[in-house]
Amino acid sequence: MILSIERFIDGSMEVVEHVLSATEARVRFGELLRRVTEQNETVVVERGGVPQAVVMSMAEYQRLSVKQTPGGWRSLARTAHDKAMKELRGRPAHRPEDMLEQARKERDGRLSSLR
């Protein structure tokens, strides 16, 4: 049996990951391969309740294992900054503290509606 770990976002349920025991993974390996390739799911394989491995599609693996761009994270940050400034077109950027405060207010509003 494949268990799902789920979370609620904006009132709708999203599957975060699927969990499978090592024995079940062995017995249902064909089904496991179909799920990760056809439905682009990621499955955590546990032994004794402890996560041991992750099974994912080759496309997801390649996406995650892309070599870091030349220049490392600073180059990525510089590129993101330049793109943001271009999109702002001279308008002042919001302060990160204000953006966090707004995000927290929105989150608290969603959480209070679930109670």
Beta strands, then each sheet from edge to edge (+ up, - down):
strand 1: 3-9
strand 2: 12-21
strand 3: 43-47
strand 4: 50-55
sheet 1: 1+ 2- 3- 4+
end
